[in-house]
Amino acid sequence: MAPYDHRLSGAPAAAVRISGLTRSFGDRTVLDGVDLTIGRGEFTALLGRSGSGKSTLLRAVAGLDHSTVGTGEILVPERVSLVFQDARLLPWLRILDNVVLGLPGKDARERGRVALDEVRLGNRESAWPHELSGGEQQRAALARSLVSEPELLLADEPFGALDALTRIRMHRLLRRLYETHRPAVLLVTHDVDEAVTLADRVLVLDNGDFAQDLRIDLPAERDPGDPRFQHYRTTLLGALGALTDHRTKEPT
């Protein structure tokens, strides 16, 4: 197996191409020869039990684990953006300055204003991060991640710290932004409903590889009461070992 290689390509045939990716921590193998291709413009969600390697895979794709010993090859496009559970706004910069930080070009601030308008924060560009609610901070983080028009958006449980109502609103916002910008998306989540609500493809990571690769054939506006939604939900819960026989109270 070739040494681990994370290479950038200006125009790959797919947004992400992973071949033979392994990751071990001590005696424990978290990723065991993972292969994965994500097409351009494809919205993929990644599920798995705690410790299954979801965030490890995401960090590998992002090129953030150079100190980790592993093998395999990852090809990604040049323009990659990340969104985390924590908005990670710099407290000493105003919101517009956070959004355009590192963005080249004389029109950077105007592009930042357009991005803030898209997430409905156009009236908060001069605010300090501490003046925004948690949901507003995540909206600002989304604006920052999309202002550079990425070909690939990586999101590591970006809504996990939000309350239920704010999370639903953020789902609608992310899906709308995705339809507008059409980056490829790799979303790590522990929430099955979130995965089915947002993604067009859901992967389940288990024992170092994918136990499920499920295409979600639903319209962009998704109804949790739709029998198809419930079918996908049940299938994914089964792949996660989360279905319970009520007679034995043990996973089926």
Secondary structure, 3 states (H helix, E strand, C coil): CCECEEEECCCCCCCEEEEEEEEEECCEEEEEEEEEEECCCCEEEEEECCCCCHHHHHHHHHCCCCCCCEEEEEEECCCEEEEECCCCCCCCCCHHHHHCCCCCCCCHHHHHHHHHHHCCCHHHCCCCHHHCCHHHHHHHHHHHHHCCCCCEEEEECCCCCCCHHHHHHHHHHHHHHHHHHCCEEEEECCCHHHHHHHCCEEEEEECCEEEEEEECCCCCCCCCCCHHHHHHHHHHHHHCCCCEECCCCEEC
